Amino acid sequence: MTLLEPQREGIPLPRPTPVTQPFWDGCAAGRLLFQRCNRCGAAQFNPAPLCRVCTGSEFTWEESAGRGTVYSYTIAWRPQSPRFTTPYAPVIVDLDEGVQILSNVIRCSVEDVHVGMRVTVEFVPVATVTLPYFRPV
């Protein structure tokens, strides 16, 4: 059985921008945030300067409970960079609040990952950022 774990330091890290900085600040505080458009009420993730539904430009940041369901996944055995430890499991998670997030599954075996698996967020500090991973509920 191969256990999926968070990546070690040295992996390529996200570079927060003025638009995404509130998301990364939330992760550092143990809060998974997403945007809600003040004009039409649509929830969205990834953070963006304009609403994908109505092109509004004013948002409220809301906190997700951090629970969801695996929508899609793959198991990476050959990394894009030698800085990644394999295997790892990139996933798209359908959060209960209605947005999707791209992340990785940890704290379970490769064989246990499946579409429909219930997961919860786990924050892992890596160098200058805190990354949101997901583990089975």
N, C-alpha and C positions, 0 to 999 in steps of 0.2 A: 504494500500500500504506500503510495506516494502522497505525502501531506503538502498541501499548498500553503505557503507562508508569505508574509510581506517581503518586498524586495529590500535588499541591503542598500546602504548608502553608496553613492556613486552612479546611480541610475540618472538618466536625463530627467530634469525636474521642470515642472510648469513655471512659466514666467508670468506672474500676475500683472495685469494691466489695470488702468483706472476702472474699467467696466467689471473685471473679474475680482478685484481686490476684496470687496465685501464677502464673496464666496470663500476665499482663502482665509480671511480673518475669522469667518464663522468656523471653518474646519479647525483652525488653531484653538478656538474656544470650545471645541467639541459639539458644534452645531452645524447641521447640514442644511444649507440655505438654497432657495430657488427664488426666481423673480415672479411677481404677479403684476400684470399691467394695470395701472390705475385707471386707464380709459375703458378697456373692455373686460377686464377681470381674468384674462387668460393667464394661466401659469406657464412658465417656460424655463427650460434649462437646455443648453448652456447659456450662461449669462450673455446678453447682447444689448447693444445700445437702443435697438428698436424692437417693438413687439412684432412677432411673426404673424399675428392675426390681423392687427389693425394699424400697424406702424406707429403706435403711440411711443413716446419716449420717456415717460415717467413710470417708475416702478416702485413697488414695495417689496422688500426682502422678507420672505416668510420662512419659518423653520419647518422642515420636514421631520416627521417622527423617525425617519431613517429606516423604515421597513418597506420591503417590496418583494417582488417576484422576479426571478431570472427570466428575461424575455428571450435572450439569445446568448450563446457563449461559444468559445473555442478553447482548446488546450494548446498552448504554445510550447513546443518542444525544441524549436530552433529559434533563439532570440533574434530580434532585429539588431541588437548590439550585444557584444560579449559582456557588457556591464549588467545585463539581466540574468537572474538565476532562474533556471528552468526546472520543472515545468511551472508555468503560471497560467491562470485562467481569466483572460479578459471576458467581461460580461457586460451586457446591457441590462440594467435593472429598471423595471417598471415600478417606480415609487408609488406608494399608496395615494399620494396627493395628485397623481395624474401626469407626472413628468418622467422622462427617462434619463438615466445617468450611465455613462460609461465608466467602468471601474475594473476591479479584479476581485475574485472570490478567494478567501483565505480560510484557514482553520478547518479544512476538511480534506478528504482524499480526492484525487483526480476522478476516481470512479463515482464519487457521490454527486458531482456537479451535474445538474440537469435543468432543462427548461421547466419552469413552474416551481422551482425550489424557492422556498421562503427564506429571505435573508434580512439581515440588519446591519447597519453601518458600524464600522469600527475605525476609529481615527488612529493613524500611525504617523508620528513625527519622523521626517526624513530630512536631515540637513536644515534647510531654510523654510520648508513648508510642512504642513500636516496633510497627509493624503487620506481620502476616504476610501477604505476598502469595505468589502461586504463579507459576512460570514453567515453560515446557516443559523436559523433561529432555533 
